[in-house]
Amino acid sequence: MPMTFVESTVRMEGACGVEDAPALGEWLEAVARPTADLKDSTHLHTAIVQALAEAAVPVSVAPADPFLARWVAPLLPVA
């Protein structure tokens, strides 16, 4: 699974597809102050980005992937 949930942080690795969105949504509803570690992510489906943006999830570790760093990370708050 490209997403690992550890306490209040979701760590995304590799490609996170639309099939991962329901698990992310459930986790976001259950956690009081979620954060996202995007360092090892290489692709985020728009459903994942939308869920993170709607919940205003701060990014604790920015993505190393140049595309995500330039176009996706600015859409999310910084922790």
Secondary structure, DSSP 8 states (H G I E B T S, - for coil): --EEEETTEEEEEEEE-GGGHHHHHHHHHH-SS-EEEEEEEEEE-HHHHHHHHHTT--EEE--SSHHIIIIIGGGS-B-
